[in-house]
Each structure stands twice: as structure tokens, then as C-alpha cells.
């Protein structure tokens, strides 16, 4: 059975954590957003770090869970990458852009998912 929803969001967060992504948060958006059920937001510190986080999250999802992103928007040079797994969207952002756009504030109606062990 395919991994999905909160379980997939947590797997993405853990994969990002393995490569030292910073300030990883999962927001439950069920009933709040028509775009996705869960949003994972994390920060990278440099272009190479953003690329590494994106690569490793994708590798982990395909390798261990047989789940492919249906879409990937942006690239490390744009300092904001989104991996779209339908019910989970993973935002990998450079620290500066994360502060500028304040996604967590935009989705303040969602509830934070505790995932760290």
C-alpha cells in the first residue's frame, strides 16, 4: 500500500532532516486548503544545500516508499523549490525567502503536526 497523507509528510520531513534542512515544519491543511492536505516547509542555507535537500527527499520517497513527485517547481537557483506529492507539498526554501514570504503565517489556520521523535 502506498504511503500518503500525514505519514508521507512525516517521511518527507525526516528525509529533509537527514540532510540537515533547518526549521522543518509540517502543517495540516485538511479543510483549510483545496491545494493539498499537508505542507512541509524547511529551509536550506545555500544553493548546494537546497539542491541536496531536494535530491535527498526525492531519492528517499522513490527508494523507500515508491512515491514520485507529480511535479517539481522552481530550482535551487530560484531559492525556492516545491515538490508536489498531491496530498503533500514540500517547500524547500532559502532562509531569506522563507522569512520574506512567511508561508506559515499564510496558512496559520492549519494545525502544526508534531513529527520529531
ABEGO torsion letter per residue (X at the ends): XBBBEAAAAAAAAAAAAAAGBBGBBBBBABGABAABABBBBBBBABAAAAAAAAAAAAAAAAAAAGBBBABBBEBAAAGBBBBBAGABBBBBBBAAAAAAAGAAAAAAABBBBBABX
